[in-house]
């Protein structure tokens, strides 16, 4: 069972982030997602987002986010 997903835009094709164990992690440098009518939209172009099962890039992005959280808590 896949629990890691890449969050991609249908219009511009950019990766906005990923979902790992139900938690969204934004790709470093990507704008925040937009919320229109209760639905998340691409922060780059406002397009629809879709989830793609993916285990290949999950660890680096999620790990970097966890390191940032730990640094914030330590300071």
C-alpha positions as CSV (number, residue, x, y, z in Angstrom):
1,X,0.0,0.0,0.0
2,X,1.4,3.4,-1.0
3,X,1.2,6.1,1.6
4,X,3.4,8.7,-0.2
5,X,2.1,10.8,-3.0
6,X,3.5,13.6,-5.2
7,X,1.1,16.6,-5.5
8,X,1.2,17.8,-9.1
9,X,-0.7,20.4,-11.1
10,X,-2.8,19.4,-14.1
11,X,-2.3,22.7,-15.9
12,X,1.4,23.6,-15.5
13,X,2.7,20.2,-14.5
14,X,4.8,21.5,-11.6
15,X,5.1,19.6,-8.3
16,X,3.6,21.6,-5.4
17,X,4.7,19.1,-2.7
18,X,3.9,15.7,-1.4
19,X,1.7,13.9,1.0
20,X,3.4,11.6,3.4
21,X,1.4,9.6,6.0
22,X,-1.5,12.1,5.5
23,X,0.7,15.2,6.1
24,X,1.3,17.7,3.2
25,X,4.9,18.9,2.7
26,X,5.4,21.8,0.3
27,X,8.3,21.7,-2.1
28,X,11.0,24.2,-1.0
29,X,10.5,27.4,-3.1
30,X,7.0,26.5,-4.1
31,X,4.3,29.1,-3.3
32,X,1.5,28.1,-0.8
33,X,-1.5,26.3,-2.2
34,X,-4.5,28.4,-3.0
35,X,-7.9,27.5,-1.6
36,X,-10.9,28.1,-3.9
37,X,-14.3,26.9,-3.0
38,X,-12.9,24.5,-0.4
39,X,-10.5,22.9,-2.9
40,X,-6.7,23.2,-3.0
41,X,-5.2,24.8,-6.1
42,X,-1.7,25.1,-7.5
43,X,0.1,28.1,-6.0
44,X,1.9,28.7,-9.3
45,X,-1.0,28.9,-11.7
46,X,-4.2,28.1,-9.8
47,X,-4.8,24.8,-11.6
48,X,-6.3,21.6,-10.3
49,X,-4.0,19.3,-8.3
50,X,-3.8,15.6,-8.4
51,X,-2.0,13.0,-6.3
52,X,0.4,10.5,-7.9
53,X,1.7,7.5,-5.9
54,X,5.4,8.2,-5.4
55,X,8.1,6.8,-3.1
56,X,11.1,8.2,-5.0
57,X,11.3,11.8,-3.8
58,X,9.4,11.5,-0.5
59,X,12.3,11.1,1.9
60,X,14.4,14.2,0.9
61,X,11.5,16.7,1.0
62,X,9.9,15.4,4.1
63,X,13.2,15.0,5.9
64,X,14.2,18.6,5.1
65,X,10.9,19.8,6.5
66,X,11.4,17.8,9.7
67,X,14.9,19.2,10.2
68,X,13.5,22.8,9.8
69,X,10.8,22.0,12.4
70,X,13.4,20.7,14.8
71,X,15.5,23.8,14.3
72,X,12.5,26.1,15.0
73,X,11.7,24.2,18.1
74,X,15.3,24.4,19.3
75,X,15.5,28.2,18.9
